[in-house]
Amino acid sequence: RICLSRAPPAKSQCRERCAEMVLFLSWGRPSSHQRKACVDTSGGVFNYDADYRGASSSHRGGPEAEAALSGGGFHVNRARVLLGSGPDTFRRAKAALRAWRHFRLGWAFVDPETAPVEKGTKFCVCVREILPWVMMPLQIVYVNDIMTSGDGHAGAGRRAAEESRPSNHLKACFGFGSGTLRGHLLAGEEWFSVEWDQNDQVYYEIFSFSKPAHLLSTIGYPYVKLRQKYFAQESARAFIADVTSQQSPT
């Protein structure tokens, strides 16, 4: 590529441009060394505007909130499934989410040993695409852990979140939002949660907003959106199977 400016670009600018075009691939299941290299190469730099940082936590804002994301060029994807009912189901679902069992898909995984669900944790999502595996770096932006009292207000000492969500219809909610880092194919956030509502029902929910952040994802964006929907369906199916398999016999 020819640079037409009088002065050559600074080394830091060159590194940033190269990092934006990096694609982390592996012909076999990515090793711990490869996953660490993916996260380290990202530099811990988010690849989407700070104005949208944590925006996935406010997705219950309704059509206006989604319209704001769409206006920013993001595609919104969501899925919500019933897991069961009662406190035991919520407890099992919360433990499963902390252990990343919603990513136990065979063709996609996150290593729970290197990705504790805590604000600031950087981790790597590994997805097998046709032949190679693709590794994509992210960082947990916030964690919500809410247990409400009988009147619907969040109990003291039970909220760990940067962005609180409406809880007047919930008995409890546990979830976290992850933002994409430099080197990810997409730019945006994804929220995973388990919620126990006032009707005693426990739900697993996925919400994401994203747009292409790489030439390949721009060219193949229709395929990317289909894969997002497929992941949501398969993740929900795997999560239901995991949570229900832990039920005690009655």
C-alpha positions, 0 to 999 in steps of 0.5 A, spaced: 500 500 500 502 506 498 502 512 503 501 519 499 502 523 506 509 527 506 511 523 513 510 516 514 505 514 519 507 513 526 509 506 528 503 506 533 498 508 527 501 502 523 500 497 529 493 499 530 492 498 522 495 492 522 491 489 528 485 491 525 486 487 519 489 481 524 485 474 523 486 469 528 486 462 525 487 455 527 487 449 523 486 445 529 482 446 536 486 452 539 491 451 544 491 455 550 498 458 548 494 461 541 488 463 545 493 467 550 496 470 544 489 472 541 488 476 547 495 479 548 495 481 541 488 485 542 492 490 546 485 490 551 483 495 546 475 495 544 474 496 537 467 500 538 465 507 540 465 508 548 458 511 547 455 504 546 460 501 552 455 497 556 449 499 552 447 491 552 445 492 559 439 497 557 436 493 552 430 492 556 429 500 554 424 497 548 423 499 541 427 506 543 433 503 545 433 498 539 432 504 534 438 507 537 443 501 536 440 500 529 441 508 528 448 507 530 449 501 524 448 495 529 444 489 528 440 487 534 440 479 535 436 476 541 433 469 544 430 468 550 428 461 552 424 458 558 429 453 563 424 451 568 421 454 575 423 455 582 430 457 586 433 450 584 433 452 577 435 459 578 441 456 582 443 451 577 442 456 571 447 461 574 452 456 576 452 454 569 453 461 566 459 462 570 462 456 567 460 458 560 456 452 559 452 456 554 458 455 549 459 448 550 457 446 543 463 442 540 464 447 534 464 453 539 467 454 546 470 459 551 475 456 556 472 457 563 479 456 567 482 462 564 475 466 563 472 468 570 466 471 570 468 478 573 468 485 570 475 486 566 476 479 564 479 478 557 478 472 554 477 468 547 471 465 543 473 460 539 469 458 533 470 453 528 468 455 521 468 450 515 475 448 516 479 453 520 477 455 527 477 463 528 479 466 535 475 472 537 478 477 543 473 480 548 472 483 555 467 483 560 464 490 561 460 489 566 456 483 571 449 484 574 448 480 580 441 482 583 436 479 588 430 483 589 426 483 596 419 481 596 417 488 594 421 488 588 427 492 590 434 490 589 437 487 596 442 491 599 449 488 597 447 483 592 448 488 586 455 488 582 454 492 576 456 498 572 449 499 569 443 496 573 437 494 569 429 494 571 428 489 576 421 490 579 419 484 575 424 479 577 426 475 583 433 475 581 437 476 575 445 474 573 448 476 567 454 479 564 456 483 558 462 482 553 465 487 549 469 486 542 476 487 542 481 489 536 482 483 532 475 481 533 471 480 526 465 484 529 464 490 533 459 490 539 457 487 545 453 481 547 449 479 554 448 473 557 443 472 563 439 468 567 432 471 570 427 468 575 421 472 575 415 474 579 411 468 576 417 463 578 419 462 571 427 462 570 429 464 563 436 464 559 437 470 555 442 472 549 442 479 547 447 482 542 448 488 537 454 488 532 456 490 526 462 488 521 469 490 524 473 486 518 473 486 511 471 479 511 465 480 516 463 486 511 463 481 505 460 475 508 455 479 513 449 476 511 452 469 513 455 472 519 448 474 521 445 467 520 451 464 524 449 469 530 442 466 530 444 459 529 449 460 535 443 463 539 439 457 538 444 452 539 446 455 545 439 455 548 438 448 546 445 446 550 443 450 556 436 447 557 439 440 556 445 442 561 440 445 566 435 440 566 440 434 566 442 437 573 435 436 576 434 431 582 430 426 581 423 427 584 
